[in-house]
Every structure is written in structure tokens, then in C-alpha cells.
């Protein structure tokens, strides 16, 4: 990660938050004074900034500079408000295509997914505030810069977001091995929110009640499934194909 993506110390962190910078997460040294903790922790909670309490050795490993017990990671991208994006899509007369990523934690997978999404004309990518890959230099590089051109929305609750997208007239479709319909037989010309699950265990159980249909990609070999970034690209370009027909 580039050095300018990391800030150190209490005052630089406070200034970054006050300036509206997007703070991905904060590493806070265990055992800091109560005064420092009382100044920082409530502010992080107020702004929904993930916090990790770590030993001093962890901070020393990240940097040799004087960190004062605090290291914050600043996002290279600005996040968008999904509540503003959806009405704008409809106002332009376009058919929404939203990509929802449920706990995609591998940075390179995330970057590759964003590259495919931008090429396929996805209107926005939605990620959770916690449990998602950090958007850093590797993500930007793997995406070929697509993360800088693609609206990314970070939300507190994927459940509430799927409910909102459904209320906005969108069909919630997941892609998973247990899907009941092959992806190319599903009608993807309607407004769609495509949900892709974690590399480890797929779609979170709490999200399943919000999914209208699960589709699958048929396999011809012995390997059980595709990498999530490849699977995402396959389905997104089927959406593009159907809508262009």
C-alpha cells in the first residue's frame, strides 16, 4: 500500500475524519490511556469506522514511524450513496444492474470483480462496512483502475440494502452452486441486483430470505466451482448479452 494511504497518530486521524476522508479501518494499540480511547472510540462508532485493538508489536510491524498507538487506513476511493444512485438510474431511462458482494475478502478477487463489473456496465457495487476486502493499491491495480471509475457503496446492513433494492423494483438474484436454474435461462433483462457470496461459504444465511432466485453456472469438469471473480464475470456478461439482444 502506498504510504499516503496510511496516517498515524491521534490528531491526523481526527483531522481526516473532520475533512470527510473515508477511513477504511483503524488499528488502536491496546492499553492506551483512557483519555485517548474516550476521544477516539466514540468517534469511530459514530462514523461506523471498523476498529481493531492490537498489540504494539502489530503497529510496529506496519510502520517504523512514530504512530502514537494509532494507525488508520484511508480509502483511495470516495463511496457513493445508493439511495441517490438508484433513482438516478431510473431517471436516465436505464435498467438498473447492481452488484452486491457478500463478504468478498480477497483483495485481488475484489479488484478482478470490479474490472468485470465496470466493463459490463454495472451501475454500482455494494459492499458491507465490515467483512469486505480493503480497497487498497492492490485492488486498484488488479481492477486496472476500474475501482476509481465505478460507483462503490459501502453499507451498514446488506439485509436492509436488499430490502431497499427489492422495494425499488429490482429482482434479487444470487449465483451459487445450489441454484435451481442455469444462469442463461433466467430473465436478466429486468432490473437486477446480483448477489455474489463469500469465497469460503457463499451467501450468508441471513440474506437468503431476500433472494428471489438462485441461478447456477453448469460445470463440465471435475472442479466443483469457479473462482468468485470468474463466476461474477460470466453472469454479468450474460446480463449484457440478454439486454443487447
C-alpha positions in Angstrom: 0.0 0.0 0.0 1.2 3.5 -0.7 2.4 5.3 2.4 0.0 8.2 1.8 -2.9 5.7 2.3 -1.9 5.3 5.9 -2.0 8.0 8.6 -0.6 7.9 12.1 -1.5 9.4 15.4 -4.5 11.0 17.1 -4.6 14.4 15.5 -4.1 13.3 11.9 -6.9 10.8 12.4 -9.3 13.4 13.9 -8.4 15.8 11.0 -9.0 13.1 8.4 -12.5 12.3 9.8 -13.3 16.0 10.1 -12.3 16.6 6.5 -14.6 13.8 5.4 -11.9 11.4 4.3 -13.1 7.7 4.0 -11.3 5.8 6.8 -11.3 2.1 6.0 -10.3 0.9 9.4 -8.3 1.9 12.5 -5.7 -0.1 14.4 -5.6 1.0 18.0 -2.9 -0.1 20.4 -4.2 -2.0 23.5 -3.5 -0.2 26.8 -3.7 3.4 25.5 -4.7 6.0 28.1 -8.4 6.2 28.9 -8.3 9.8 27.7 -7.1 8.8 24.2 -9.6 5.9 24.0 -12.5 8.1 25.1 -11.6 10.6 22.4 -11.2 8.1 19.6 -13.6 5.1 20.1 -16.9 7.0 20.3 -16.0 9.0 17.2 -15.2 5.8 15.2 -18.5 4.3 16.3 -20.3 7.5 15.2 -18.8 7.2 11.8 -19.1 3.4 11.5 -15.4 3.0 11.1 -14.1 -0.5 11.9 -11.7 -0.7 14.8 -9.2 -3.4 15.8 -7.5 -3.4 19.2 -4.0 -4.8 18.6 -0.7 -5.1 20.5 2.0 -2.5 19.9 4.1 -5.1 18.0 1.4 -5.2 15.3 1.6 -1.4 14.8 5.5 -1.5 14.8 5.3 -4.2 12.1 3.1 -1.9 9.9 5.4 1.1 10.3 8.7 2.1 11.8 7.4 5.7 12.2 6.1 7.2 15.4 2.5 6.0 15.4 1.4 7.1 18.9 -0.6 3.8 19.1 -2.9 4.6 16.2 -2.8 3.7 12.5 -5.6 4.5 10.1 -6.1 3.3 6.6 -7.6 5.8 4.2 -9.5 4.6 1.2 -8.3 5.7 -2.3 -11.9 6.0 -3.4 -14.9 8.0 -2.3 -18.0 6.0 -1.6 -21.4 6.7 -3.1 -24.9 6.8 -1.6 -27.0 4.0 -3.1 -30.2 5.9 -2.2 -29.0 8.6 -4.7 -27.8 6.2 -7.4 -31.0 4.1 -7.9 -33.4 7.0 -8.6 -30.8 8.5 -11.0 -30.6 5.3 -13.0 -34.4 5.2 -13.5 -34.5 8.9 -14.3 -32.0 8.3 -17.1 -34.3 5.6 -18.5 -31.8 2.8 -17.9 -32.4 -0.7 -16.5 -30.5 -1.0 -13.2 -27.8 -3.5 -12.7 -26.4 -3.5 -9.2 -23.7 -5.9 -7.9 -23.9 -6.9 -4.2 -20.8 -8.5 -2.8 -21.4 -10.5 0.4 -18.1 -10.8 2.3 -15.7 -10.9 -0.6 -12.4 -10.6 1.4 -9.7 -11.3 -1.1 -8.4 -8.0 -2.4 -7.4 -9.4 -5.8 -10.8 -11.1 -6.3 -12.4 -7.8 -5.4 -10.3 -6.0 -7.9 -11.0 -8.5 -10.7 -14.7 -8.4 -9.9 -14.7 -4.6 -10.2 -12.9 -4.8 -13.5 -15.6 -7.1 -15.0 -18.3 -5.0 -13.4 -17.1 -1.8 -15.0 -16.7 -3.4 -18.4 -20.2 -4.9 -18.1 -21.9 -1.6 -17.3 -22.8 -2.3 -13.7 -24.3 0.8 -12.2 -22.9 0.3 -8.7 -21.1 -2.2 -6.5 -22.3 -2.7 -2.9 -20.1 -3.9 -0.1 -20.6 -4.2 3.7 -18.8 -1.9 6.1 -17.4 -4.9 7.8 -16.2 -8.2 6.4 -15.1 -6.9 3.0 -11.8 -6.6 1.2 -9.9 -3.4 1.9 -9.8 -1.2 -1.2 -6.1 -0.5 -1.4 -3.4 -0.3 -4.1 -3.6 -4.0 -4.9 -7.3 -3.6 -5.5 -6.8 -0.6 -7.8 -4.1 -2.4 -9.7 -6.0 -5.7 -10.1 -9.0 -3.8 -11.3 -7.0 -1.9 -13.9 -8.2 1.3 -12.3 -11.9 0.3 -12.5 -12.5 0.9 -8.8 -11.8 4.5 -9.5 -14.4 4.7 -12.2 -17.1 2.5 -10.7 -19.5 3.8 -8.0 -18.9 1.7 -4.9 -21.4 1.9 -2.0 -20.4 0.8 1.5 -23.5 -0.1 3.6 -24.1 -0.9 7.3 -26.5 -3.7 6.5 -26.7 -5.9 3.4 -30.2 -7.2 4.5 -31.6 -3.7 4.7 -30.0 -2.9 1.3 -31.5 -5.9 -0.4 -34.9 -5.0 1.1 -34.4 -1.4 -0.3 -33.4 -2.7 -3.8 -36.4 -5.1 -3.8 -38.7 -2.2 -2.9 -37.1 -0.2 -5.7 -38.4 -2.7 -8.3 -35.3 -4.9 -8.6 -35.2 -8.7 -8.8 -32.6 -10.1 -6.3 -30.7 -12.9 -7.9 -27.8 -14.9 -6.4 -25.3 -17.1 -8.2 -24.4 -20.3 -6.4 -23.8 -24.0 -6.9 -27.2 -24.9 -5.4 -29.1 -22.6 -7.9 -32.3 -24.1 -9.3 -31.9 -22.5 -12.8 -29.0 -22.2 -15.1 -27.9 -18.5 -15.4 -28.6 -18.2 -19.1 -32.2 -19.4 -18.8 -33.0 -16.7 -16.2 -34.6 -13.4 -17.3 -31.9 -10.9 -16.7 -33.4 -8.1 -18.8 -35.4 -6.7 -15.8 -33.8 -4.5 -13.1 -31.4 -6.9 -11.3 -29.3 -6.9 -8.2 -26.8 -9.7 -8.5 -25.6 -11.1 -5.2 -22.3 -12.9 -5.1 -21.2 -14.7 -1.9 -18.0 -15.3 0.1 -15.1 -17.3 -1.3 -15.4 -19.5 1.7 -19.1 -20.3 2.3 -21.2 -18.5 -0.3 -24.3 -16.4 0.5 -24.9 -15.5 4.2 -27.9 -17.3 5.7 -29.5 -14.0 6.8 -29.6 -12.8 3.2 -31.4 -15.8 1.8 -34.9 -14.6 2.6 -34.3 -11.6 0.4 -33.2 -13.5 -2.7 -35.9 -14.0 -5.3 -34.0 -16.6 -7.4 -30.7 -18.5 -7.2 -29.0 -19.4 -10.5 -26.1 -21.7 -11.2 -23.3 -22.0 -13.7 -23.2 -25.6 -15.1 -19.8 -27.3 -14.7 -18.3 -29.7 -17.3 -15.1 -30.7 -15.4 -14.2 -32.2 -12.1 -13.7 -28.9 -10.2 -16.8 -28.1 -8.2 -16.9 -24.4 -8.8 -15.4 -21.3 -10.4 -13.4 -18.6 -8.6 -15.9 -16.0 -7.5 -14.4 -13.3 -9.7 -14.7 -15.5 -12.8 -18.3 -16.6 -11.9 -19.3 -12.9 -11.4 -17.9 -12.1 -14.9 -19.8 -15.0 -16.5 -23.2 -13.9 -15.1 -22.6 -10.1 -15.7 -21.8 -10.6 -19.4 -24.9 -12.8 -19.8 -26.9 -9.8 -18.5 -25.1 -7.7 -21.1 -25.9 -10.2 -23.8 -29.6 -10.5 -22.9 -30.1 -6.8 -22.7 -28.3 -6.2 -26.1 -30.4 -8.8 -27.9 
